[in-house]
Amino acid sequence: MIAVDAGFLYAIVDRRDRWHGRSLAAAATRDEGWITTWPVLAEITYLFQKRLSGDYAAALMVDVAEGGIDIWNVPPGELARIPALMRRYASLPMDLADATLVLLAEHLGHGRILSTDERDFKTYRWKQRKPFVNLLAG
């Protein structure tokens, strides 16, 4: 499974996005399985509705409902770690969606991710010391 961030999902759809070409090429990784979190889905559906059309948001949620993208739920016992992560990376700053992706990497046991957010995912660490491997980074 590969973690996916909102920017990647957006760039696949918007031809004007500077990450569009790389994101389309990386879409081939879907065979390995994509997984994300509810905060990432909230972020991307908002971006679709604001910048493109609600149709894109609805189509994404159909894909999710049909199993095209798995959703990982943060276990209740891990929720208390989110504010600590946000404080640790406050200088970036870290948002809720990114904090859940750090926890997801720990759950998966690897940091393979598809994200247009190079700076942040180059800085974030899962298990406090392990770097992410952003499959979109050039």
Contacts in CASP RR format, 6 or more apart in sequence:
PFRMAT RR
TARGET T0000
AUTHOR 0000-0000-0000
METHOD contacts of the structure
MODEL  1
MIAVDAGFLYAIVDRRDRWHGRSLAAAATRDEGWITTWPVLAEITYLFQK
RLSGDYAAALMVDVAEGGIDIWNVPPGELARIPALMRRYASLPMDLADAT
LVLLAEHLGHGRILSTDERDFKTYRWKQRKPFVNLLAG
1 32 0 8 1.000
1 33 0 8 1.000
1 34 0 8 1.000
1 35 0 8 1.000
1 70 0 8 1.000
1 108 0 8 1.000
2 29 0 8 1.000
2 32 0 8 1.000
2 33 0 8 1.000
2 34 0 8 1.000
2 35 0 8 1.000
2 112 0 8 1.000
2 113 0 8 1.000
2 114 0 8 1.000
2 135 0 8 1.000
3 34 0 8 1.000
3 35 0 8 1.000
3 36 0 8 1.000
3 101 0 8 1.000
3 104 0 8 1.000
3 105 0 8 1.000
3 108 0 8 1.000
3 111 0 8 1.000
3 112 0 8 1.000
3 113 0 8 1.000
3 114 0 8 1.000
4 34 0 8 1.000
4 35 0 8 1.000
4 36 0 8 1.000
4 40 0 8 1.000
4 69 0 8 1.000
4 113 0 8 1.000
4 114 0 8 1.000
4 115 0 8 1.000
5 36 0 8 1.000
5 40 0 8 1.000
5 97 0 8 1.000
5 98 0 8 1.000
5 101 0 8 1.000
5 113 0 8 1.000
5 114 0 8 1.000
5 115 0 8 1.000
5 116 0 8 1.000
5 117 0 8 1.000
5 121 0 8 1.000
6 40 0 8 1.000
6 43 0 8 1.000
6 44 0 8 1.000
6 47 0 8 1.000
6 97 0 8 1.000
7 19 0 8 1.000
7 44 0 8 1.000
7 47 0 8 1.000
7 115 0 8 1.000
7 116 0 8 1.000
7 117 0 8 1.000
8 19 0 8 1.000
8 23 0 8 1.000
8 26 0 8 1.000
8 114 0 8 1.000
8 115 0 8 1.000
8 116 0 8 1.000
8 136 0 8 1.000
9 36 0 8 1.000
9 40 0 8 1.000
9 44 0 8 1.000
9 60 0 8 1.000
10 17 0 8 1.000
10 44 0 8 1.000
10 47 0 8 1.000
10 48 0 8 1.000
10 51 0 8 1.000
10 116 0 8 1.000
11 17 0 8 1.000
11 18 0 8 1.000
11 19 0 8 1.000
11 20 0 8 1.000
11 21 0 8 1.000
11 22 0 8 1.000
11 23 0 8 1.000
11 116 0 8 1.000
12 20 0 8 1.000
12 23 0 8 1.000
12 24 0 8 1.000
12 27 0 8 1.000
13 48 0 8 1.000
13 52 0 8 1.000
13 56 0 8 1.000
14 20 0 8 1.000
14 51 0 8 1.000
14 52 0 8 1.000
17 23 0 8 1.000
17 116 0 8 1.000
19 116 0 8 1.000
19 136 0 8 1.000
22 136 0 8 1.000
22 138 0 8 1.000
23 114 0 8 1.000
23 116 0 8 1.000
23 136 0 8 1.000
26 114 0 8 1.000
26 135 0 8 1.000
26 136 0 8 1.000
29 114 0 8 1.000
29 135 0 8 1.000
30 68 0 8 1.000
33 68 0 8 1.000
33 70 0 8 1.000
34 68 0 8 1.000
34 69 0 8 1.000
34 70 0 8 1.000
34 114 0 8 1.000
35 69 0 8 1.000
35 70 0 8 1.000
35 71 0 8 1.000
35 72 0 8 1.000
35 104 0 8 1.000
35 108 0 8 1.000
36 69 0 8 1.000
36 70 0 8 1.000
36 71 0 8 1.000
36 72 0 8 1.000
36 101 0 8 1.000
36 104 0 8 1.000
37 71 0 8 1.000
37 72 0 8 1.000
37 73 0 8 1.000
37 74 0 8 1.000
37 97 0 8 1.000
37 100 0 8 1.000
37 101 0 8 1.000
37 104 0 8 1.000
38 71 0 8 1.000
38 73 0 8 1.000
38 100 0 8 1.000
39 95 0 8 1.000
39 96 0 8 1.000
39 97 0 8 1.000
39 99 0 8 1.000
39 100 0 8 1.000
40 97 0 8 1.000
40 100 0 8 1.000
40 101 0 8 1.000
41 60 0 8 1.000
41 61 0 8 1.000
41 64 0 8 1.000
41 71 0 8 1.000
42 97 0 8 1.000
43 95 0 8 1.000
43 97 0 8 1.000
44 57 0 8 1.000
44 60 0 8 1.000
45 54 0 8 1.000
45 57 0 8 1.000
45 60 0 8 1.000
45 61 0 8 1.000
46 57 0 8 1.000
48 54 0 8 1.000
48 56 0 8 1.000
48 57 0 8 1.000
48 60 0 8 1.000
49 56 0 8 1.000
49 57 0 8 1.000
60 69 0 8 1.000
63 69 0 8 1.000
64 71 0 8 1.000
72 100 0 8 1.000
72 104 0 8 1.000
72 107 0 8 1.000
74 82 0 8 1.000
74 100 0 8 1.000
74 103 0 8 1.000
78 103 0 8 1.000
81 99 0 8 1.000
81 103 0 8 1.000
82 96 0 8 1.000
82 99 0 8 1.000
82 100 0 8 1.000
82 103 0 8 1.000
85 94 0 8 1.000
85 99 0 8 1.000
85 102 0 8 1.000
85 103 0 8 1.000
86 93 0 8 1.000
86 94 0 8 1.000
86 95 0 8 1.000
86 96 0 8 1.000
86 99 0 8 1.000
88 94 0 8 1.000
89 98 0 8 1.000
89 120 0 8 1.000
89 123 0 8 1.000
89 124 0 8 1.000
92 119 0 8 1.000
92 120 0 8 1.000
92 123 0 8 1.000
94 120 0 8 1.000
94 124 0 8 1.000
98 117 0 8 1.000
98 120 0 8 1.000
98 121 0 8 1.000
98 124 0 8 1.000
101 113 0 8 1.000
101 115 0 8 1.000
102 124 0 8 1.000
102 125 0 8 1.000
102 126 0 8 1.000
103 126 0 8 1.000
105 111 0 8 1.000
105 113 0 8 1.000
105 126 0 8 1.000
105 130 0 8 1.000
105 132 0 8 1.000
106 126 0 8 1.000
106 127 0 8 1.000
109 126 0 8 1.000
110 133 0 8 1.000
111 126 0 8 1.000
111 130 0 8 1.000
111 131 0 8 1.000
111 132 0 8 1.000
111 133 0 8 1.000
112 132 0 8 1.000
112 133 0 8 1.000
112 135 0 8 1.000
113 121 0 8 1.000
113 132 0 8 1.000
113 133 0 8 1.000
113 134 0 8 1.000
113 135 0 8 1.000
114 134 0 8 1.000
114 135 0 8 1.000
114 136 0 8 1.000
115 121 0 8 1.000
115 132 0 8 1.000
115 134 0 8 1.000
115 136 0 8 1.000
116 136 0 8 1.000
118 134 0 8 1.000
118 136 0 8 1.000
118 137 0 8 1.000
121 132 0 8 1.000
121 134 0 8 1.000
121 137 0 8 1.000
122 131 0 8 1.000
122 132 0 8 1.000
122 134 0 8 1.000
122 137 0 8 1.000
124 132 0 8 1.000
125 131 0 8 1.000
125 132 0 8 1.000
126 132 0 8 1.000
END
